[in-house]
Protein backbone atom coordinates (compact mmCIF):
# COMPACT_ATOMS: atom_id res chain seq x y z
CA UNK A 1 0.00 0.00 0.00
CA UNK A 2 1.27 3.51 -0.72
CA UNK A 3 2.10 6.10 1.92
CA UNK A 4 -0.79 8.27 0.74
CA UNK A 5 -3.23 5.35 0.87
CA UNK A 6 -2.12 4.48 4.40
CA UNK A 7 -2.50 8.09 5.55
CA UNK A 8 -5.98 8.32 4.03
CA UNK A 9 -7.18 4.94 5.28
CA UNK A 10 -5.84 5.23 8.83
CA UNK A 11 -6.45 8.94 9.32
CA UNK A 12 -2.81 9.86 9.85
CA UNK A 13 -1.95 13.50 9.26
CA UNK A 14 0.33 14.07 6.28
CA UNK A 15 2.74 16.94 6.93
CA UNK A 16 4.64 16.21 3.70
CA UNK A 17 3.92 13.80 0.86
CA UNK A 18 6.50 14.53 -1.84
CA UNK A 19 6.55 10.81 -2.70
CA UNK A 20 3.07 9.73 -1.59
CA UNK A 21 2.91 6.93 -4.16
CA UNK A 22 5.85 5.14 -2.55
CA UNK A 23 4.96 1.62 -1.41
CA UNK A 24 5.37 0.63 2.24
CA UNK A 25 6.71 -2.91 2.58
CA UNK A 26 7.14 -3.14 6.34
CA UNK A 27 7.39 -1.30 9.64
CA UNK A 28 10.31 -0.34 11.85
CA UNK A 29 9.92 1.20 15.32
CA UNK A 30 12.79 2.97 17.01
CA UNK A 31 13.97 6.19 18.60
CA UNK A 32 17.73 5.73 18.89
CA UNK A 33 18.73 7.37 15.62
CA UNK A 34 22.06 5.58 15.17
CA UNK A 35 20.29 2.25 15.71
CA UNK A 36 17.54 3.11 13.21
CA UNK A 37 20.13 4.21 10.66
CA UNK A 38 21.68 0.76 10.62
CA UNK A 39 18.57 -1.36 10.96
CA UNK A 40 15.52 0.24 9.35
CA UNK A 41 14.91 -1.18 5.92
CA UNK A 42 14.32 0.58 2.66
CA UNK A 43 10.63 1.12 1.96
CA UNK A 44 9.61 0.57 5.59
CA UNK A 45 7.44 2.99 7.53
CA UNK A 46 9.59 4.24 10.39
CA UNK A 47 7.63 4.92 13.59
CA UNK A 48 9.27 7.20 16.15
CA UNK A 49 8.55 9.90 18.71
CA UNK A 50 11.69 11.84 17.79
CA UNK A 51 10.71 15.07 16.08
CA UNK A 52 13.91 17.01 15.42
CA UNK A 53 15.57 17.63 12.07
CA UNK A 54 17.91 14.65 12.46
CA UNK A 55 15.04 12.29 11.65
CA UNK A 56 15.08 13.56 8.08
CA UNK A 57 18.76 12.67 7.68
CA UNK A 58 18.19 9.20 9.15
CA UNK A 59 15.17 8.55 6.91
CA UNK A 60 17.25 9.61 3.90
CA UNK A 61 20.15 7.33 4.81
CA UNK A 62 17.90 4.36 5.62
CA UNK A 63 15.69 5.06 2.57
CA UNK A 64 12.49 4.59 4.56
CA UNK A 65 9.15 5.06 2.82
CA UNK A 66 8.07 7.56 5.45
CA UNK A 67 8.60 8.86 8.95
CA UNK A 68 5.55 8.34 11.13
CA UNK A 69 5.55 10.35 14.36
CA UNK A 70 3.48 8.48 16.97
CA UNK A 71 1.64 9.56 20.14
CA UNK A 72 0.46 12.84 18.68
CA UNK A 73 4.00 14.17 18.40
CA UNK A 74 4.30 16.99 15.87
CA UNK A 75 7.50 17.82 14.01
CA UNK A 76 9.73 20.52 15.43
CA UNK A 77 9.73 23.85 13.64
CA UNK A 78 11.23 23.61 10.17
CA UNK A 79 11.30 19.80 10.09
CA UNK A 80 8.33 19.46 7.73
CA UNK A 81 9.89 21.90 5.28
CA UNK A 82 13.22 20.06 5.47
CA UNK A 83 11.45 16.75 4.87
CA UNK A 84 9.65 18.23 1.86
CA UNK A 85 12.92 19.60 0.49
CA UNK A 86 14.60 16.18 0.88
CA UNK A 87 11.67 14.23 -0.58
CA UNK A 88 10.73 12.51 2.69
CA UNK A 89 7.12 11.63 3.49
CA UNK A 90 6.26 12.77 7.04
CA UNK A 91 3.10 11.67 8.82
CA UNK A 92 1.76 11.87 12.37
CA UNK A 93 -0.40 9.44 14.29
CA UNK A 94 -2.40 10.10 17.47
CA UNK A 95 -1.82 6.50 18.58
CA UNK A 96 1.03 4.90 20.53
CA UNK A 97 3.87 3.41 18.50
CA UNK A 98 2.46 -0.05 19.22
CA UNK A 99 -1.09 0.82 18.13
CA UNK A 100 0.21 2.66 15.07
CA UNK A 101 2.18 -0.44 14.08
CA UNK A 102 -0.88 -2.67 14.57
CA UNK A 103 -2.94 -0.44 12.33
CA UNK A 104 -0.22 -0.48 9.68
CA UNK A 105 0.05 -4.27 9.90
CA UNK A 106 -3.62 -4.59 9.04
CA UNK A 107 -3.07 -2.43 5.92
CA UNK A 108 0.02 -4.09 4.51
Protein Blocks (a to p, Z undefined) as FASTA:
>chain_A
ZZklmmmmnopacfbdfblmbccfbdcddfblklmmmmpcghiacddfbfbfklmmmmmm
nopabdcdehhiacdehklmmmmmnopacdddfbdfklmmmmmmmmZZ
